[in-house]
């Protein structure tokens, strides 16, 4: 199983004693997704809503931890996943729909990922 949360991150360089131009850059960050049921598998629940980050300040803080640079902007692009990971995610969600305040798995996926799931 293989999956990653994909983000577009805009960051700034602010070096001491030198000038840089440009001082802002954009990159793509792939955060590995935990296996459904394992520690960290609920990343989407705490950080996404309708296919985007649910709290800009918190998302920038996370990206700053990942990259060790000041982050200007973060946008969620997609969950890039294989069939096995998606099937395991759906099964884990189905086991606890009450946690997500939803009637079915599709509703949960739409609430958090919108249409931003790419299956390879």
Number of C-alpha atoms within 10 A of each C-alpha: 13 15 22 16 20 19 21 17 21 18 22 15 15 13 9 6 5 6 10 9 6 8 11 14 12 14 11 14 18 16 15 14 22 19 18 18 13 9 9 12 14 16 12 20 16 12 17 19 18 15 21 20 22 18 13 15 14 13 21 21 16 15 24 17 12 11 13 11 13 17 23 18 16 27 19 22 20 21 24 21 20 15 14 13 19 21 14 15 19 17 14 16 22 18 10 13 15 11 11 17 10 16 11 15 19 13 15 21 23 15 18 21 22 17 13 19 17 14 14 9
